[in-house]
Every structure is written in C-alpha cells, then in structure tokens.
Amino acid sequence: MAWQGLAAEFLQVPAVTRAYTAACVLTTAAVQLELLSPFQLYFNPHLVFRKFQVWRLVTNFLFFGPLGFSFFFNMLFVYPACRAGRGREGSFRGRTADFVFMFLFGGVLMTLLGLLGSLFFLGQALVAMLVYVWSRRSPRVRVNFFGLVTFQAPFLPWALMGFSLLLGNSILVDLLGIAVGHIYYFLEDVFPNQPGGKRLLLTPGFLALPPSPRPQDGSPTHGDLCWPLLSMGPSPQKAAPGCPCGRPQLPAPP
C-alpha cells in the first residue's frame, strides 16, 4: 500500500524533522478545517506579554498560509532542508542537540527582529534560514532549479527570494531568514576559525537528545541531499579533506 510505505518512510525520518514537519501540516489542516483561525496563531507582542498567549511564540512558525501553492512550496524546502543537515553527509549528523539549538537560536532572534518589522508569521523566514545554513555548508553542491538553471548551492536562498518576489510576496521575511542564517553561520563556522576566535554558540546540556536511528541495511540515512523539484550533485571540484561538503572541520569544544 502506498500510504503504508509513505508512513513507514516518514517514521524513519529523524525526530526533530518529523516533529516540525508534522506540526506545520497539522496546523495548516486545522486552519483549513476551521478548527483554528490564523488570528489565533499570528505573533502579537501585546497578546503574548499582556494576555499571556505564549503559544503564539511557536505557532507563528508553523503556519504558511491557507492550503495552496504557498504552503506546498515552503514544505518542498523545509522538509528536505532539515533532512539535508541530518544525513550521511550533513553537518548535523549525530548532533541532534545542536540541530535543536539552531532552531531555538533562529526562532528567538527572528522573533526579536520581527518586532521591528511588524511581521506576523515567521515560518518562511525559518525556511530561509535553514536553506541558507545548508547552502553555505555545501558550497560545492550544484543545484538544478526547477530544471531551468543550474548554479552553486550558495545561490539557492537568493533564487528562492527572487522566486518569492515574482509571486508578488514581500521579500522582507526572506531577508530576515537569510540575515539570521548568516549570523548563525558566522558565529558557528567562521568566527571560531579566526585567529583568537572561539565558539560562542554552546548548546545547553539540557537539550541533549538520543541520536536518531540509522538504517541497518547500509542504505543512506534520511538526510541525504534529496530535494523535490531540485536535482543536486557535487561539483567537479574537489572537496576539502575531511569534509564531504568542503566545510572546514571545527576543533572539538573543550
């Protein structure tokens, strides 16, 4: 049965990716069935801090609009972006706590910056952040964008922003996600490798989670670079030693 195969595939996905994807789908379904209203989900500082509707700090990252093209377009990227970072060659393989911490860091920073721009839903910004971090850590991967043009992975966030602009959407949310993604990438990957630099983003111990199960048959884990409507492959250039994606390896934290 196709549904049974799909369910089995989904259950093998790492827990964090599975939980976030399922939360987005269930939230959208609840709105579509009129069990919830977008007015109950959007980020409103007054309602959060004066009326103590703290769930809005989370739900604004789970709703991408009514069931339609915008929702499916974002899901095409949020699910693979999470998987790519956790896979066989992903930078978060075996680092579930660090992956969760990236979510929390990005969410908190986007919420604070979103106050300045009166942004109500930040899920698209989170997607942009995930794609940006993956693209910077996979600079030699080539992306075939919808069969129209091929370019290196670092251009993918900007291509998505341009596509969003063509659809008539505001690019402010995309820019916010790219900015937060760059801040995370700089603090996690660039600054520690500079003379006198050190890791500033230390994952709290309470976030320690059990590692995701790996397939026993030697098949690739569910984090390989597999994106719907995008075909990817390594560049002919040689990757840096010790890292399949060409990213310099960081020393182990003290």
Salt bridges, closest charged atoms under 4 A:
GLU9 OE2 - HIS222 ND1 3.10
ASP98 OD2 - ARG95 NE 2.71
GLU188 OE2 - ARG95 NH2 3.45
GLU188 OE2 - ARG199 NH2 2.70
ASP189 OD1 - ARG137 NH2 2.73
ASP189 OD2 - ARG247 NH1 2.81
ASP224 OD1 - ARG88 NE 3.82
